């Protein structure tokens, strides 16, 4: 390229060049302003994104039960051990140490098993009612027909009876003379017979108090009918205190149909 051509091109370029409308300082100031605007926009964008995320979290908690924080956690809740239901109150109670049977707010004096033949304790259910039943009396010395007899049975099969102790009405409340069954005065036995029905529960507690006036020595009881069913003068008798492992006479499960005297 010739010098003349190059020179001509430079002149043409200089003629066509447009001078800047602003100074260099103004250009730098505008650049700073643009950076600040970009920074503010970025901050607003981040804040908006955080707000949107927070709103989404609140909505999600409300939809899934966000009130859980108001309820105590299962770990913080006290857990009480499972309670064992208490047995129902018995219909009647027998206190052997006081020689007293209590039912419907009334106390009935009793005579229970002697030291040689203690009365079985625990909860028993009325299973039979008989107007007359043969039982052994006075430490097994006698076999007699007892009136107004209520048959009892425990969960383990132990049996017992409550009836009239007509041979010695001084014994109830004072001393114990039976072979384990519970004796009452005649009027009390009749009243109790009408009071308790099959299914009623009697709870027998305590222990009989020895009575020196009753002779229970081997010589005094020799030849008597014992709970095992040996000895005596013969005759079928029912002995209380037998369990399901010991053969016992059959016990009817239905109460006898009897006429109960008024009073």
C-alpha positions as CSV (number, residue, x, y, z in Angstrom):
1,X,0.0,0.0,0.0
2,X,1.4,3.4,-1.0
3,X,2.0,6.1,1.6
4,X,-0.5,8.3,-0.1
5,X,-3.3,5.7,0.3
6,X,-2.5,5.1,4.0
7,X,-2.5,8.8,4.7
8,X,-5.8,9.2,2.9
9,X,-7.4,6.5,5.0
10,X,-6.2,8.0,8.3
11,X,-7.7,11.3,7.3
12,X,-11.0,9.7,6.4
13,X,-11.1,7.9,9.7
14,X,-10.4,11.0,11.7
15,X,-13.1,12.9,9.9
16,X,-15.6,10.1,10.6
17,X,-14.6,9.7,14.3
18,X,-17.4,10.9,16.8
19,X,-16.0,12.4,20.0
20,X,-17.4,10.9,23.3
21,X,-20.5,12.5,24.7
22,X,-19.3,12.2,28.3
23,X,-16.0,12.3,30.1
24,X,-14.0,9.3,31.4
25,X,-15.0,10.1,35.0
26,X,-18.7,10.0,34.1
27,X,-18.2,6.6,32.4
28,X,-16.6,5.2,35.6
29,X,-19.5,6.5,37.8
30,X,-22.0,4.9,35.6
31,X,-20.2,1.6,35.9
32,X,-20.3,1.8,39.7
33,X,-24.0,2.5,39.6
34,X,-24.7,-0.5,37.4
35,X,-22.8,-2.8,39.8
36,X,-24.8,-1.5,42.8
37,X,-28.1,-2.1,41.0
38,X,-27.0,-5.7,40.2
39,X,-26.1,-6.3,43.9
40,X,-29.4,-5.0,45.1
41,X,-31.4,-7.1,42.6
42,X,-29.4,-10.2,43.7
43,X,-30.2,-9.5,47.4
44,X,-33.9,-9.0,46.6
45,X,-34.0,-12.2,44.7
46,X,-32.4,-14.2,47.5
47,X,-34.7,-12.7,50.1
48,X,-37.7,-13.5,47.9
49,X,-36.6,-17.1,47.5
50,X,-36.1,-17.5,51.3
51,X,-39.6,-16.0,52.0
52,X,-41.1,-18.4,49.5
53,X,-39.4,-21.4,51.1
54,X,-40.6,-20.3,54.6
55,X,-44.1,-19.9,53.3
56,X,-44.1,-23.4,51.7
57,X,-42.8,-24.9,55.0
58,X,-45.6,-23.3,57.0
59,X,-48.2,-24.5,54.6
60,X,-46.8,-28.0,54.7
61,X,-46.9,-28.1,58.5
62,X,-50.5,-26.9,58.6
63,X,-51.5,-29.5,56.1
64,X,-49.7,-32.4,58.0
65,X,-50.7,-31.4,61.6
66,X,-48.5,-28.6,62.5
67,X,-50.0,-28.4,66.0
68,X,-47.9,-31.3,67.1
69,X,-45.7,-29.0,69.0
70,X,-48.6,-28.3,71.3
71,X,-49.0,-31.9,72.2
72,X,-46.5,-33.7,74.5
73,X,-44.4,-36.3,72.8
74,X,-45.1,-39.9,73.7
75,X,-41.7,-40.1,75.4
76,X,-42.5,-37.2,77.6
77,X,-45.9,-38.5,78.6
78,X,-46.0,-40.4,81.9
79,X,-47.1,-44.0,81.3
80,X,-48.9,-45.6,84.2
81,X,-48.5,-49.4,84.6
82,X,-51.5,-51.4,83.7
83,X,-53.7,-51.7,86.7
84,X,-55.1,-55.0,87.9
85,X,-58.8,-54.8,88.4
86,X,-59.8,-55.3,92.0
87,X,-62.1,-58.2,92.8
88,X,-65.7,-57.2,93.5
89,X,-66.7,-56.8,97.2
90,X,-68.0,-60.0,98.7
91,X,-71.7,-60.3,99.6
92,X,-70.7,-61.5,103.1
93,X,-67.6,-61.7,105.2
94,X,-66.6,-64.1,108.0
95,X,-64.1,-63.0,110.6
96,X,-63.0,-66.2,112.4
97,X,-61.1,-64.4,115.1
98,X,-64.2,-62.4,116.1
99,X,-66.5,-65.3,115.4
100,X,-68.7,-63.1,113.4
101,X,-70.4,-63.3,109.9
102,X,-71.4,-59.9,108.4
103,X,-73.9,-59.5,105.6
104,X,-76.1,-56.6,104.6
105,X,-74.9,-54.6,107.6
106,X,-75.9,-57.3,110.1
107,X,-73.5,-59.2,112.3
108,X,-74.3,-62.9,113.0
109,X,-72.3,-64.8,115.7
110,X,-70.7,-68.0,114.5
111,X,-68.9,-71.0,115.7
112,X,-66.3,-72.3,113.3
113,X,-63.8,-75.2,113.1
114,X,-61.9,-76.1,116.2
115,X,-58.1,-76.0,116.5
116,X,-58.0,-79.6,115.4
117,X,-60.1,-78.9,112.3
118,X,-59.6,-75.3,111.2
119,X,-62.0,-73.6,108.9
120,X,-60.6,-72.9,105.4
121,X,-60.2,-69.3,104.5
122,X,-60.5,-67.3,101.3
123,X,-63.3,-66.4,98.9
124,X,-66.0,-68.9,98.3
125,X,-69.2,-68.9,96.2
126,X,-72.6,-70.2,97.2
127,X,-73.3,-73.2,95.1
128,X,-76.1,-75.1,96.9
129,X,-78.9,-74.5,99.4
130,X,-80.4,-77.4,101.3
131,X,-83.1,-77.4,103.9
132,X,-81.5,-80.4,105.6
133,X,-78.0,-81.9,105.3
134,X,-76.0,-84.4,107.4
135,X,-72.8,-82.8,108.8
136,X,-70.4,-83.9,111.5
137,X,-70.6,-81.9,114.8
138,X,-68.4,-81.2,117.8
139,X,-65.0,-82.1,116.6
140,X,-66.5,-85.0,114.6
141,X,-68.2,-86.7,117.6
142,X,-71.7,-86.6,116.2
143,X,-73.4,-87.0,112.9
144,X,-76.5,-84.9,112.8
145,X,-79.0,-83.5,110.3
146,X,-78.3,-79.7,110.0
147,X,-81.1,-77.4,108.8
148,X,-80.8,-74.4,106.5
149,X,-77.4,-75.4,105.0
150,X,-75.6,-73.2,102.4
151,X,-73.0,-75.0,100.4
152,X,-69.8,-73.1,99.5
153,X,-67.0,-73.8,97.0
154,X,-63.7,-72.1,96.4
155,X,-61.9,-71.7,93.1
156,X,-59.5,-74.5,94.0
157,X,-62.4,-76.9,94.7
158,X,-62.4,-76.6,98.5
159,X,-65.9,-76.9,99.9
160,X,-67.5,-75.7,103.1
161,X,-70.9,-75.2,104.6
162,X,-72.9,-72.7,106.7
163,X,-75.8,-74.0,108.7
164,X,-77.8,-74.2,112.0
165,X,-75.9,-75.3,115.1
166,X,-78.9,-76.4,117.1
167,X,-77.0,-78.8,119.5
168,X,-75.2,-75.9,121.2
169,X,-76.6,-72.4,120.5
170,X,-74.2,-71.0,123.1
171,X,-71.2,-71.8,120.9
172,X,-71.8,-69.1,118.2
173,X,-69.9,-66.0,119.2
174,X,-68.2,-67.8,122.2
175,X,-66.2,-70.9,121.1
176,X,-65.5,-73.1,118.1
177,X,-66.7,-76.7,118.0
178,X,-67.3,-77.8,114.4
179,X,-65.2,-79.8,112.0
180,X,-64.6,-76.7,109.9
181,X,-68.1,-75.7,108.8
182,X,-69.7,-72.5,110.1
183,X,-72.5,-72.8,112.6
184,X,-75.2,-70.2,113.4
185,X,-78.0,-69.9,115.8
186,X,-81.3,-71.1,114.2
187,X,-82.9,-67.7,113.7
188,X,-79.7,-66.4,112.1
189,X,-79.3,-69.4,109.9
190,X,-82.9,-69.0,108.6
191,X,-82.4,-65.3,107.9
192,X,-79.1,-65.9,106.1
193,X,-80.6,-68.8,104.1
194,X,-83.1,-66.4,102.6
195,X,-80.5,-63.6,102.2
196,X,-77.9,-65.4,100.1
197,X,-78.6,-66.9,96.7
198,X,-76.4,-69.2,94.5
199,X,-73.6,-67.1,93.0
200,X,-73.2,-64.9,96.1
201,X,-69.6,-64.6,97.4
202,X,-68.5,-65.1,101.0
203,X,-65.0,-64.2,102.1
204,X,-63.6,-66.0,105.1
205,X,-60.7,-64.3,107.0
206,X,-58.6,-64.6,110.1
207,X,-58.1,-67.6,112.3
208,X,-60.1,-69.1,115.1
209,X,-59.0,-68.3,118.7
210,X,-58.3,-71.4,120.8
211,X,-60.9,-72.0,123.6
212,X,-59.5,-74.0,126.6
213,X,-63.1,-75.0,127.5
214,X,-63.3,-77.3,124.5
215,X,-61.6,-80.6,125.0
216,X,-59.9,-81.6,121.7
217,X,-57.4,-84.1,123.1
218,X,-56.9,-87.4,121.3
219,X,-58.6,-89.2,124.2
220,X,-61.7,-86.9,123.9
221,X,-61.9,-87.4,120.1
222,X,-61.1,-91.1,119.9
223,X,-63.5,-93.1,117.8
224,X,-65.0,-89.9,116.3
225,X,-65.7,-89.2,112.7
226,X,-62.7,-87.2,111.4
227,X,-62.5,-85.2,108.2
228,X,-61.0,-88.1,106.4
229,X,-64.3,-90.0,106.9
230,X,-63.1,-92.8,109.2
231,X,-64.4,-93.9,112.6
232,X,-67.7,-92.9,114.2
233,X,-71.0,-94.7,114.4
234,X,-71.7,-94.8,110.7
235,X,-73.9,-92.8,108.4
236,X,-73.0,-90.6,105.4
237,X,-71.7,-87.2,106.4
238,X,-70.2,-84.3,104.5
239,X,-66.9,-82.9,105.7
240,X,-65.8,-79.4,104.8
241,X,-62.3,-78.4,103.8
242,X,-61.9,-81.1,101.0
243,X,-60.2,-80.1,97.8
244,X,-60.6,-81.1,94.2
245,X,-57.8,-83.7,94.6
246,X,-59.7,-85.5,97.4
247,X,-62.8,-87.6,96.5
248,X,-65.8,-85.9,97.9
249,X,-69.5,-86.7,97.8
250,X,-71.3,-85.2,94.9
251,X,-72.5,-81.7,95.5
252,X,-75.7,-80.6,93.7
253,X,-75.3,-77.4,91.7
254,X,-79.0,-76.4,91.9
255,X,-80.5,-75.2,95.2
256,X,-83.1,-77.5,96.9
257,X,-86.7,-76.4,96.6
258,X,-87.6,-75.9,100.3
259,X,-90.1,-73.9,102.3
260,X,-88.4,-71.3,104.4
261,X,-90.3,-70.3,107.5
262,X,-91.2,-66.7,107.8
263,X,-89.3,-64.4,110.2
